[in-house]
Amino acid sequence: MLVHTEGPADAKIMIVGEAPGEEEDRVGRPFVGYAGRTLDNLLGQASIPRYQCLITNVARERPPGNKIMYYFEDSKCTIPKPKLAAWIDKLASEIRLYKPNIVIALGATALWALTGEKKISDFRGYILPSTLVEGTKVLATYHPQAVNYDWKLYFPTVLDLRKAKRHSEFPEIPATTQTFVPDADVKQFVAYMEEIIADDDCTHIAIDVETVQPGSHIEELGIARSPNYSMSLMLLRGKAPAMPEADELLVWQTFTKLVNSDKKIVMQNAAYDIGVLWCNNGILVKNLWMDTLLAAHVCWPELPRDLGFLASICLDVSPWKSKLVRTKSYNPADAANTLGIALVLDGEIDRQ
């Protein structure tokens, strides 16, 4: 049986799943079975009334054996058969007609149909632009049936839905305000550190190092003076030094002055970065204000604590950790987003 879109035409939120299940196929309504009851529970925890949402699926008929790959030409589920392609076109026309402020993609198939991305674990929780309907804001999260199979996904999904609720109040995709300066030259990076030291208005900085093995030698050093501005310096290119010895000595001398200033220092997994700086360079970071990994464990002991996950629930930034090819901005993005996360966690610790 065809299962059509359900909900008010003026809904701010549209929820898109994968395909109808057995009970949905029997009654002709989306998300009324076991997964639907879990969805109702999740929406309730996020204070989203279901009756105020448009609810639909990418596929409008139940696939044989509940196997969505039935509607694809290939095993990787990237080439839709004509019937599925028609349903995706119908989904696009509905989004253009109803103009929801945000579309919530439940699971990998909905994420793919709306954005072209496939890996739900990398992109969930982030605000993404739709490739299906230009200008549409998408937030992906786990499918309720995945939550039924693995209950530890429950709380992250609730947090994703709460973020979607906040974003449902406006249609605009958050503008990128971050500026990253990767692979700076020595003079530029030293001047940047000296500027931070002299700036009394800059009270918090984040430091992030990238290392290579064996030996945990520091390959790249990133410093953020705000969540919106960071700079990094390459110290190694492959296994060779990236600069003359005198220049590297100047960098570490200035860095030592920076970490011994009155700036409050933030790191992600500080035990590792501080240990590397001490063992390899003899620089001891004493004024650590927050380790975001530990602070996240204090606030949300049941959640993952990796930087990409924390950014997805704390910030409105692009999913930089999900790229298959690491970009030059990877390290400065780590530093800037670590600082942004720290400021959010500081408020969360006060609230709790």
PEMO-V840048 format. One record per helix or strand of 2 or more residues. SS is the DSSP state (@ for helix, = for strand). FROM is the first residue (numbers start at 0). TO is the last residue. If there is no record, write none. Layout:
ss->[SS & SS]
from->[FROM & FROM]
to->[TO & TO]
//
This chain:
ss->[= & @ & @ & @ & = & @ & @ & @ & = & @ & @ & = & = & @ & @ & = & @ & = & = & = & = & = & @ & = & @ & = & @ & @ & @ & @]
from->[12 & 21 & 33 & 49 & 52 & 63 & 67 & 81 & 101 & 107 & 119 & 126 & 136 & 143 & 152 & 178 & 185 & 203 & 216 & 228 & 235 & 239 & 244 & 263 & 269 & 287 & 291 & 306 & 319 & 329]
to->[16 & 26 & 44 & 51 & 56 & 65 & 70 & 97 & 105 & 114 & 122 & 128 & 140 & 148 & 166 & 180 & 197 & 211 & 225 & 233 & 236 & 240 & 258 & 266 & 280 & 290 & 298 & 313 & 321 & 350]
//
